[in-house]
Amino acid sequence: MLVQLDFGDAGLAECLAELQLLAASAGAETAAIIQGRRRAPDSALYAGSGKVEEIAAAIAAHDADIVIFNHELSAGQQRNLEQALQRRVVDRTALILDIFALRAKSHEGKLQVELAQLEHMATRLVRGWTHLERQKGGIGLRGPGEKQLETDRRLLGNRVKLLKDRLRQLEKQRKVRRRSRERSEVPMVSLVGYTNAGKSTLFNALTKAGAYAADQLFATLDTTSRRVYLEDAQRHVVLSDTVGFIRDLPHSVVAAFHATLEETANADLLLHVVDASSSDREAQIAVVNSVLREIGAGDVPQILVWNKIDMTHGLPAIEGDGYGKINRVLLSARTGDGLGLLRSALTTQIFPALSTDQTEEAGLVFPTDDPDRAST
């Protein structure tokens, strides 16, 4: 059972479509969708008592076994909803973390996901021990029973500390590798973008790496890096595929993946991959730029890569501002159309002294102020 409430924000239809994709990516089958309008969340039930009754009726009608809110719920709201609905209730943060747990393959990725999950769980520990409120001590009930919550908090805290220590060690190892790359003067290029924009497909097309790519949210979680040879410059760059961003990305995720995301902040250039076929692309670009600023990568130079033009009947092209600065490359990672232009754009941006005038001679660099050109 999916629940999406309207608080007057724009892009409600896109948010709902995204929720359905998130649920499907987590392995859930949608039985029904409940929507409603409110001025503000209800402090106790988030959705209000009337809407909760509607949700309960829909649960009975469709025999749904889980309720997913496309919002962040407090521990109290989640507890109250589960009591009222007699079903497990999952909020947006827990849903995203669950998908991350499914996708993590590397040792570091699994550590990062576990850390994010434990920190999210820390605020909800009390939910599992409500029965202790009925224990008043006495023979057979003293000791560990009434202190179980404190014990769990201590164990959880110890595990969080251990995970952070391990991740710090891995971060040190990554810094050593980064210094080695810097000494060899190999430029770093990171693929960033909204989840499911086609980053891994583009990464595979450029590197032949065979990284996992699928029409799913967060198909990629672990960072993968490969060398790419640029023929025009006769030089290599290191290209990294990173986790996709999403609106309302939980802060616990950003914090847990700090070490991985730091690679993005230290890149020489970002290729910001955009799904040209999405009607919500401008909002997605804004979300990605917001997260980039949050992780300290807001000032890293970037080129917009307008991907999936095969779905918009667009033509491959390089678009500039008329002063030699490349703003956007239009291509299709799936068909390969425009990949050569992207390689030329990388050469021009990273090795300007070594770049050729091939793209200018082909008439493919031109000023533009039309954000919808890719779909025309």
C-alpha positions in Angstrom: 0.0 0.0 0.0 1.6 3.3 -1.2 0.8 6.6 0.5 1.5 9.9 -1.0 0.2 13.1 0.6 0.0 16.5 -1.1 1.2 19.4 1.0 1.1 21.9 -1.9 4.5 21.1 -3.4 5.1 20.9 -7.1 5.9 17.7 -9.0 3.4 15.5 -7.2 2.9 13.2 -10.1 6.7 12.7 -10.6 7.1 12.0 -6.8 4.4 9.4 -7.0 5.9 7.7 -10.1 9.2 7.7 -8.3 7.7 6.1 -5.2 6.3 3.3 -7.4 9.8 2.7 -8.9 11.3 2.7 -5.4 8.8 0.1 -4.2 9.4 -2.1 -7.3 13.1 -1.8 -6.8 12.7 -3.0 -3.3 10.7 -6.0 -4.5 7.3 -4.8 -3.5 4.1 -5.3 -5.6 1.8 -2.3 -5.4 -1.7 -3.3 -4.4 -3.1 0.3 -4.2 -2.2 3.9 -3.9 -3.7 6.3 -1.3 -3.4 10.0 -1.9 -4.7 13.0 0.1 -4.2 16.7 0.7 -3.2 18.3 3.9 -1.8 21.7 5.0 0.7 20.0 7.3 1.5 16.6 8.7 -0.5 15.3 11.6 1.7 15.2 14.7 0.5 11.7 15.8 -0.4 9.9 12.6 1.1 12.1 9.9 -1.9 11.4 7.6 -4.6 12.2 10.1 -7.2 9.9 11.6 -9.7 10.0 8.7 -7.0 9.2 6.1 -5.7 6.4 8.3 -9.1 4.8 8.4 -9.2 5.0 4.6 -5.8 3.3 4.4 -7.0 0.6 6.8 -10.1 -0.1 4.6 -7.9 -0.3 1.5 -5.6 -2.7 3.3 -8.5 -5.0 4.1 -9.8 -4.8 0.6 -6.5 -5.6 -1.1 -5.0 -7.7 1.7 -1.8 -5.6 1.7 0.9 -6.6 4.1 3.0 -3.5 4.2 2.3 0.3 4.0 5.0 2.6 2.4 4.8 6.3 3.1 6.6 8.5 0.6 7.5 10.8 3.5 9.9 10.8 6.4 8.0 9.6 9.6 9.1 10.2 13.1 9.5 7.2 15.4 6.3 8.1 17.2 4.3 8.5 14.0 5.5 5.2 12.7 4.7 3.4 16.0 1.2 5.0 16.0 0.5 4.1 12.4 1.6 0.4 13.0 -0.7 0.2 16.0 -3.7 1.7 14.1 -3.2 -0.3 10.8 -1.8 -3.5 12.3 0.7 -3.6 9.5 4.4 -2.9 9.1 4.9 0.8 8.1 7.9 1.9 6.2 8.9 5.5 5.5 10.8 6.8 2.5 14.2 6.8 4.3 13.8 3.1 5.4 12.7 2.2 1.9 15.8 3.8 0.3 18.1 2.1 2.8 16.4 -1.2 2.1 17.2 -0.8 -1.6 20.8 0.1 -0.7 21.1 -3.1 1.3 19.9 -5.1 -1.7 22.4 -3.4 -4.0 25.6 -3.2 -1.9 28.2 -5.7 -3.2 31.6 -4.5 -2.0 32.8 -4.7 1.5 32.9 -0.9 1.9 29.4 -0.6 0.4 28.0 -3.0 2.9 29.6 -1.2 5.7 28.2 2.1 4.6 24.7 0.7 4.2 24.8 -0.9 7.7 26.0 2.3 9.2 23.2 4.3 7.6 20.7 1.7 8.7 21.9 1.6 12.3 21.9 5.3 12.7 18.3 5.4 11.3 17.4 2.6 13.7 18.8 4.3 16.7 15.9 6.7 16.9 13.4 3.8 16.7 14.9 1.4 19.2 12.1 2.1 21.7 9.5 0.6 19.2 10.8 -2.9 19.9 10.6 -2.6 23.7 7.2 -1.2 24.4 6.4 -4.3 26.4 8.9 -3.1 29.0 6.5 -0.4 30.0 4.3 -3.1 31.6 7.2 -4.5 33.6 7.3 -3.1 37.2 10.2 -5.2 38.4 9.8 -7.9 41.1 11.0 -11.5 41.3 12.1 -12.8 37.9 11.7 -9.4 36.2 14.6 -7.5 37.7 18.0 -7.1 35.9 18.4 -7.4 32.2 14.7 -7.1 31.3 14.2 -3.5 32.4 17.7 -2.6 31.2 17.4 -4.2 27.7 16.8 -0.9 26.0 20.0 0.5 27.5 21.9 -2.6 26.6 20.6 -2.4 23.0 21.6 1.2 22.7 25.1 0.4 24.0 25.6 -2.5 21.6 24.3 -0.4 18.7 26.6 2.4 19.7 29.6 0.1 19.8 28.7 -1.3 16.4 28.4 2.2 14.9 31.8 3.1 16.3 33.3 0.0 14.9 31.8 0.7 11.4 33.0 4.3 11.4 36.5 3.1 12.4 36.6 0.6 9.5 35.3 3.2 7.1 38.0 5.6 8.2 40.6 3.0 7.5 39.2 2.5 4.0 39.1 6.2 3.5 42.8 6.4 4.3 43.5 3.7 1.8 41.5 5.6 -0.8 43.5 8.8 -0.1 46.8 6.9 -0.7 45.5 5.7 -4.1 44.3 9.2 -4.9 47.7 10.7 -4.2 49.2 8.0 -6.4 46.9 9.1 -9.2 47.7 12.7 -8.6 51.5 12.0 -8.9 50.9 10.2 -12.2 48.9 13.3 -13.3 45.9 11.2 -14.5 42.8 13.5 -14.4 39.8 12.2 -12.5 36.3 12.4 -14.1 33.2 11.4 -12.0 29.8 10.5 -13.4 27.0 12.0 -11.3 23.3 12.4 -11.8 19.9 11.4 -10.6 19.3 7.8 -10.1 18.3 5.8 -13.2 19.6 8.6 -15.5 21.8 6.1 -17.3 25.2 6.6 -15.6 26.2 3.0 -15.5 25.1 2.4 -19.2 27.3 5.4 -20.2 30.2 4.2 -18.0 30.0 0.8 -19.7 29.8 2.4 -23.2 33.0 4.4 -22.5 35.0 1.8 -20.6 33.6 -1.6 -21.7 33.7 -2.4 -18.0 30.5 -4.5 -17.9 29.3 -2.8 -14.7 25.8 -3.7 -13.6 23.2 -1.5 -15.3 19.4 -1.9 -15.2 16.3 0.1 -15.4 16.0 0.4 -11.6 16.6 3.0 -9.0 20.0 2.7 -7.4 21.1 -0.1 -9.7 24.7 1.1 -8.9 25.8 1.6 -5.3 29.5 0.7 -5.3 31.9 3.1 -6.9 33.7 1.7 -9.9 36.7 3.3 -11.6 38.3 2.6 -15.0 40.8 4.3 -17.3 39.5 5.8 -20.5 41.8 6.6 -23.4 41.1 9.9 -25.3 42.3 9.5 -28.8 42.4 13.3 -29.6 44.7 14.0 -26.6 46.5 10.6 -26.6 46.1 10.6 -22.9 44.1 8.6 -20.2 41.6 9.8 -17.7 40.1 7.9 -14.8 36.3 7.7 -15.0 34.3 6.8 -11.9 30.7 5.6 -11.7 29.0 6.7 -8.5 25.8 6.2 -6.6 22.8 8.1 -8.0 21.2 10.9 -6.1 17.5 11.3 -5.4 15.2 14.0 -3.9 15.1 14.0 -0.1 18.1 11.8 0.1 18.4 10.9 3.8 21.2 12.7 5.6 22.2 9.4 7.2 23.0 8.1 3.7 25.0 11.2 2.8 26.9 10.9 6.0 27.6 7.2 5.7 28.7 7.5 2.1 30.9 10.5 2.8 34.1 8.7 2.0 32.8 7.5 -1.3 31.2 10.8 -2.3 34.5 12.5 -1.4 35.8 11.0 -4.7 33.3 13.2 -6.5 34.5 16.3 -4.6 38.1 15.6 -5.6 37.4 15.0 -9.3 38.8 17.3 -11.9 35.5 17.2 -13.9 32.0 16.0 -13.3 29.8 14.5 -16.1 26.3 15.3 -14.9 24.1 12.7 -16.6 20.5 13.8 -17.2 17.6 11.7 -18.4 16.5 13.7 -21.4 13.3 11.8 -21.6 12.1 12.7 -18.1 9.6 15.5 -17.8 11.0 16.1 -14.3 14.6 16.6 -15.6 15.0 20.2 -14.5 14.0 19.4 -10.9 16.3 16.4 -11.0 19.2 18.6 -12.1 18.5 20.9 -9.2 18.4 18.0 -6.7 21.8 16.7 -7.9 23.4 20.1 -7.7 22.0 20.5 -4.2 23.6 17.3 -3.1 26.9 18.2 -4.8 27.0 21.4 -2.8 26.2 19.4 0.4 29.2 17.1 -0.2 31.6 20.0 -1.1 31.5 19.3 -4.9 29.5 22.4 -5.9 32.5 24.2 -7.4 33.8 21.3 -9.4 33.5 22.0 -13.2 30.8 20.0 -14.9 29.4 19.2 -18.3 25.7 18.3 -18.6 25.3 15.0 -20.5 21.8 14.9 -21.9 21.3 11.1 -22.2 18.6 8.9 -23.7 18.0 11.2 -26.8 17.0 8.0 -28.6 13.7 8.2 -26.6 13.2 11.9 -27.5 14.1 11.8 -31.2 17.0 14.2 -30.5 20.2 14.4 -32.4 23.7 14.0 -31.0 25.4 17.4 -30.5 27.7 19.5 -28.4 26.2 22.7 -27.2 28.3 25.7 -26.0 27.8 29.2 -24.9 29.5 30.9 -27.8 32.7 31.6 -25.9 34.2 28.2 -26.2 32.7 26.7 -23.0 30.9 23.4 -23.4 27.6 23.4 -21.6 26.0 20.2 -22.8 26.5 17.0 -24.8 23.5 15.3 -26.3 23.9 11.5 -26.7 22.4 8.1 -26.2 24.6 5.8 -24.1 22.3 2.8 -25.1 22.8 3.2 -28.9 26.2 4.8 -28.8 25.1 7.9 -30.7 27.2 10.9 -29.6 29.8 9.0 -27.6 32.5 10.4 -29.9 31.3 13.9 -29.3 31.6 13.3 -25.5 35.1 12.1 -25.9 35.9 15.2 -27.9 34.3 17.4 -25.2 36.3 15.7 -22.5 39.5 16.4 -24.4 38.5 20.0 -24.9 37.7 20.5 -21.3 40.6 18.6 -19.7 43.4 18.9 -22.3 42.5 22.2 -24.1 46.0 22.6 -25.4 45.9 19.1 -27.0 42.3 19.2 -28.3 41.5 19.4 -32.0 38.9 21.5 -33.8 37.0 18.5 -35.0 33.7 19.3 -33.3 33.8 23.0 -34.4 34.7 22.0 -38.0 31.7 19.7 -38.0 29.4 22.5 -36.9 28.4 20.8 -33.8 29.3 23.4 -31.2 26.7 26.2 -31.1 25.3 28.5 -28.5 22.0 27.5 -27.0 19.5 28.8 -24.4 16.8 26.2 -25.1 16.6 23.6 -22.3 14.2 21.5 -24.3 16.4 21.2 -27.4 17.0 17.5 -26.6 13.4 16.6 -27.0 12.8 18.4 -30.3 
